[in-house]
Amino acid sequence: MKVEDKILVGEIRNRNRKVFEALFYEYYPHLTRYAEGFLFDKQACEDIVQNLFIHFWEKTHQIDIQLSLKSYFYQSVKNRCLNHLRDIQVQDKHKILYLEALLNEDDSPGWVDLEVLKKVQEAIAQLPPQMAELFKQKYLFGRKLQEIAEINHISENTVKTQLRRAKEKMRKILLENPTMRVLLFFSFFL
């Protein structure tokens, strides 16, 4: 570790708030932009970077920095972003399974309100046509990304991007309706 970094870490271990604040203001915007390259969610990125700095302040005596503060911060943000993606993927899979069940029901069971089913179908209809088609192929027909890419003559990255955007739009559309917000909230915890 560089001499300057050793001095900075020493000051933070001695609880020098001014040094900590200077580090925070120097790195925060860069680390947030770096995190956005992984998550595409500004609020989540800001939370991740803020939590990193809180952890750094609280656990500075336990942290072993090998190369430099800069490499430590960037590697920590990357790891936290990857953990976040892993966590939301699990959460999104449960939400998508519920959504699939709603969309695939011909005879809606008693616990599914026909109005809810209608709202979900309307939300899909509000997506741009190609995005809606990719969404249906993935979540209604259960196709793999590679298969969707081949069928539509586009790259897998394009499919991933379109599906991510579709999920964001669906979430916004569905959560605009207060009834849907309550139903979706409670159904995801069953």
N, C-alpha and C positions, 0 to 999 in steps of 0.2 A: 504494500500500500504506500502511496506517495506520502511524503512528509506533511504536505498541506492537509491531506485527508486525515492523517493521524492527529494533527492538531485540532481539526474540526470535530472529529469523533471525541477526542479528549474534552473539548469544551462542552459538548452535548452531554457527555457522561457527568460533567460537573454542573449540569443543569443550566447552562447559559442559554436563555431563551432567545436572545438576540441572534446568536449564531444559528440556532435552530430555525428561527423565522427567516433568516437570510437564505438558508438552504431550501426551505420550503418554497419561498417566492422565486428562487432561481430555478428549481426543478419542476415545480408543480405544473406549469403550462406545457412543458415539453413531455412530461410523463403522461399527462392526460391525453395529449394528441397521440402519443405512442400507443396508449391503451385503446384509443378509438380505432386503431388499425386492427385490433382483435375483436372488439365488441360492437362497434357501430351504435353505441348507446351512451350518449354523453353523460347522463346522470350516473349510470353504473361506473363509468370510467372515473368520474370525479370522486365517487365514493371509494373506489378501490385505491386511488392515489392518496386520498385523505387518510384512509385506514392504514395504509403503509406508513405514512408519517407518524400517526399515533403509535403504531407498533414500534417504530424506530425510536421514538421519544421514550416510550415506557420500557422497552427491552434493550436499550442501547448497551447495557453492560453484558448482555448475553449474546449479542450479535457478533459474529466473527466475519469481518470483511477482509477478503483475500486480496482482491485487485485494487479497486478504487470505489469510492462512494458512488460515482456515476454508474459503474457497471453493476454494483449492488442494487441500486434503485431500479435500473432498467430490467435486470433479471427478476427482481422481486415483483415488479409490475407484470411482466410477462407471465410468471408463474401464477399470480393471483388472477389474471385474466383467463388463463387456461382452466383454472379451478372453477371460476365463475361460469365459463362456458359448459364445463362438465355438469355443474349443478343445475343450470337452467335447461340443459338438454334433457335431463331426467324429469324435471318439472314439466317441460313442454311436451314430452312424450305422453305423460298422463293427461294433460289437457287435450292433446290431439286425439287420444283414444276416446275421450269423452265426446269430443266434437264428431269424430267418425261415427260413434254410436248414434248420436242425434241425426246425422245426415243419412245414415243407412237404414233407419227405421221406416218401414213401410206402414206398419200399424203402430203408431206411437203408443208405448206403454203408459200406464196411468201417471207415472212420475215425470213424464216428459210433456210439457205444455206444448200444444200445437203452435202456439204463438212464438215460443222459443225456437222451435224447428224452423218456422217461417223466417224469423229474424236471421238465423244462421245462413239459410239459403239466400236471403236477400244480401247479406254481407258478402257472400261469395260472388254474387251477381254484380256487386259494386267494384270488384277488382277489375283491372284492365283485362281484356279477353285472354291474352297469352298467359298472364300471371294466374288467372282463374283456372285455366286449363292445366298448368303445371301443378297448381295446388291440388286439383282434383286427382291428377295422375298419381301424385305422391301420397296424399292422405285418404283418398277414397278408394283408389285402386291398388294402393300399396306397392307401387313400382319403386325400384331402386333408382338412385340419382343417375347412374350410368345409362340405364334403360331409358329414362326420361330424356336424357341428353341425346341419345341416338335417335329416338322417335321424332324429336323436334329439331334435329340437326343443329344443336347448339352445344356449347361446352358445359361440362359439369359445374364449373365455377359460375356460369351464367344461371344454371338451374339453382344452385345454392343461394345465390344473391336474390333471385326472384322469389324463392320460397321464404327466405328470411324477410323480405319486404312484404310478402303476402301475409305472413303471420303477424307482422307489426300492424298492417292495415286492418286485418281481421280483428285483432285485439282492440284497436281504437274504435272501429265501427261498432263492435259488440258492446264495448264498455261505455259507449255514449248513452245507451239505454239503461236507465236505473234498474229496471226489472232484470235485465240480462246480467248486469254487474253483480247483483245479489245472487242470482241463480248460479252463475259461473263461479263466483267466489266460494259458495258453499259446496257445489258439486265437486270441486277440485280437491276437497279435503275428505271426501267420503272414502 
